[in-house]
């Protein structure tokens, strides 16, 4: 049986759904679930018991997880136990970060191209945290390198220029696609950086793509632009066929 490709939005460390999903869909490690940022697997700290338990629980489920980088989580490259692996198998081709102890959890690299279940994909993670100052005030985790740097943005645009992809996976979305009705009313939008959203607009115009998938806004909308090509996910799990 050929492997399948699934996608869903932010989990923020809540993987209660995963054992039931795997059982219902009779998954194995040839099947892939892409999480569109803020998986929460790199949030608490690599030596924290809560993070270790969470990764152990996830890695024991019969499915391969690919994490797009969100804003409420650490960058894989900042973790001392991370290694880089290039995979060339029938179900996936590309370079990822991973921890050998949890080798069914892979972390996609911003600006990298992948082939997942015979579909060409491009990944761009990162976003601005609208609750940044509140998180700092409360002593919660906030990651100062949550957005791409100017240099990284330039490299991403070079990497995808003129290319064609079946799917683009990002955490946030191009500026014109933002679901403004979901904005938190207590947040002054004049204080919110839109750098990533304007950058992703450039990405959208810099290459050719079939469908675009993003998370970040905590809602499920399968047809954001009315053309059937742009999808925002949160709790919903979709199979890409």
C-alpha positions in Angstrom: 0.0 0.0 0.0 1.4 3.4 -1.0 2.0 6.0 1.7 -0.5 8.8 2.2 0.0 12.5 2.9 -2.0 14.3 5.6 -1.9 17.9 6.8 -3.3 19.8 9.7 -2.7 23.1 11.6 -1.2 24.0 15.0 -1.3 21.4 17.8 0.6 23.4 20.5 1.6 20.1 22.1 -1.8 18.6 22.2 -1.6 15.2 20.4 -4.5 13.5 22.0 -6.1 13.1 18.6 -3.1 11.2 17.1 -3.6 7.6 18.4 -7.2 7.7 17.4 -6.4 9.2 14.0 -3.7 6.5 13.4 -6.0 3.7 14.4 -9.0 5.0 12.4 -6.8 5.4 9.2 -4.7 2.3 9.7 -1.5 4.3 9.3 2.1 3.2 9.3 5.4 5.0 9.1 5.1 5.3 5.3 2.2 7.7 6.0 3.1 11.4 6.6 1.3 14.0 8.7 2.5 17.6 8.0 1.9 20.0 10.9 1.7 23.6 9.7 3.7 25.2 12.5 3.4 25.4 16.3 3.4 21.6 16.8 4.7 22.3 20.3 7.4 19.6 20.2 10.2 22.1 20.6 8.6 24.4 23.2 9.5 23.4 26.7 13.2 22.8 26.4 15.1 19.7 25.2 16.0 18.6 28.8 12.5 19.2 30.2 10.6 16.0 31.1 7.4 17.4 29.6 9.0 17.8 26.2 10.7 14.4 26.3 7.4 12.7 27.2 5.5 14.5 24.5 8.1 13.5 21.8 8.2 10.0 23.0 4.4 9.7 22.9 4.2 11.2 19.4 7.1 9.0 18.0 5.4 5.9 19.3 2.4 6.4 17.0 2.6 4.6 13.6 3.0 7.7 11.4 5.8 10.0 10.3 5.4 13.6 11.5 6.9 16.6 9.5 6.8 19.9 11.4 6.8 23.2 9.7 8.3 25.8 12.0 5.8 28.1 13.8 6.3 31.1 16.0 5.6 29.5 19.4 8.5 27.0 19.3 12.3 26.9 19.1 14.2 26.6 15.9 15.5 23.0 15.4 19.0 24.4 14.7 19.1 25.8 18.2 18.9 22.3 19.8 22.1 20.5 20.7 20.6 17.0 20.1 19.4 17.8 16.5 21.1 16.2 13.5 20.6 16.9 9.8 19.5 14.0 7.6 18.9 13.8 3.9 16.2 11.2 3.0 15.7 9.7 -0.4 12.9 7.2 -0.2 9.8 6.5 -2.2 7.6 8.4 0.3 9.9 11.4 0.8 12.9 13.2 -0.6 14.6 16.1 1.2 16.8 17.3 4.0 15.4 17.6 7.6 16.4 18.2 11.2 15.7 15.3 13.5 16.6 13.8 16.9 17.8 10.2 16.6 15.9 9.2 19.7 12.6 10.3 18.0 13.4 9.5 14.4 9.8 9.5 13.1 9.6 13.2 13.9 11.2 15.4 11.2 11.5 19.2 11.2 11.3 20.8 7.8 13.9 23.5 6.9 12.6 27.0 5.9 13.1 27.6 2.2 13.7 23.9 1.3 12.0 21.9 -1.4 10.7 18.4 -0.7 9.0 15.5 -2.5 6.4 14.0 -0.3 4.4 11.0 -1.6 5.4 12.0 -5.2 4.2 15.6 -4.7 6.6 18.6 -4.9 6.4 20.8 -1.9 8.0 24.0 -0.6 8.2 25.0 3.1 8.4 28.4 4.7 8.0 28.6 8.5 7.9 31.4 11.0 5.6 34.2 12.0 5.2 37.1 14.5 3.7 36.5 17.9 0.9 39.0 18.5 1.0 38.0 22.2 4.7 38.6 22.4 4.6 41.3 25.2 2.1 39.4 27.2 4.2 36.2 27.0 7.2 38.1 28.1 5.3 39.7 31.0 3.9 36.3 32.1 7.3 34.6 31.9 6.2 32.3 29.1 8.4 31.1 26.3 9.0 33.6 23.5 11.5 32.9 20.8 13.3 36.0 19.5 14.1 34.4 16.2 10.5 33.4 15.4 10.5 35.4 12.1 12.9 34.9 9.2 15.8 37.4 8.9 16.2 39.6 5.9 19.0 37.3 4.7 16.9 34.2 5.1 14.0 35.8 3.2 16.4 36.6 0.3 17.6 33.1 0.3 14.1 31.7 0.3 13.1 33.8 -2.7 16.2 32.7 -4.6 15.5 29.0 -3.8 11.9 29.1 -5.1 12.3 31.6 -8.0 10.5 30.5 -11.1 10.0 26.9 -9.8 6.7 24.9 -9.8 5.3 23.1 -6.7 2.3 21.1 -6.2 2.0 22.4 -2.6 3.3 25.2 -0.4 3.3 24.7 3.4 3.7 27.8 5.6 2.8 28.8 9.1 1.3 32.2 8.4 0.1 33.4 5.0 0.4 36.2 2.4 -0.9 39.5 3.6 -4.1 39.6 1.5 -5.2 36.2 2.8 -5.1 37.1 6.4 -8.5 36.3 8.2 -9.0 39.7 9.7 -12.3 38.6 11.3 -10.2 36.3 13.5 -7.9 39.0 14.8 -7.9 39.3 18.6 -9.9 42.4 19.5 -7.6 43.3 22.4 -4.5 43.5 20.1 -3.7 46.8 18.4 -2.8 45.7 14.9 -0.6 48.8 14.5 1.8 47.1 16.9 1.8 43.8 14.9 4.6 43.1 12.5 3.4 42.1 9.1 6.9 41.5 7.7 6.3 37.7 7.2 2.9 38.2 5.6 4.3 40.7 3.1 7.3 38.4 2.4 5.0 35.5 1.7 3.2 37.6 -0.8 6.5 37.8 -2.6 6.9 34.0 -2.4 3.4 33.5 -3.8 4.3 35.7 -6.8 7.8 34.3 -7.2 7.0 30.8 -8.1 4.2 28.6 -9.5 2.1 26.5 -7.1 -1.0 24.3 -7.1 -2.3 24.6 -3.5 -1.2 26.6 -0.5 -1.7 25.3 3.1 -1.2 27.4 6.3 -2.1 27.4 10.0 -1.5 30.0 12.6 -5.0 31.6 12.9 -6.7 28.7 14.8 -9.6 28.1 12.4 -10.4 25.7 9.6 -11.3 27.2 6.2 -10.7 25.0 3.1 -11.3 27.7 0.5 -9.8 31.0 1.7 -9.6 32.7 -1.7 -12.7 31.2 -3.4 -10.7 29.4 -6.0 -10.2 26.1 -4.1 -6.4 26.6 -3.9 -5.8 28.1 -0.5 -6.5 26.3 2.7 -6.2 27.4 6.4 -6.2 24.5 8.9 -6.4 24.1 12.6 -8.0 21.0 14.1 -9.1 19.6 10.8 -6.9 16.9 9.2 -7.0 16.7 5.4 -5.5 14.1 3.1 -3.7 15.4 0.1 -4.4 13.1 -2.9 
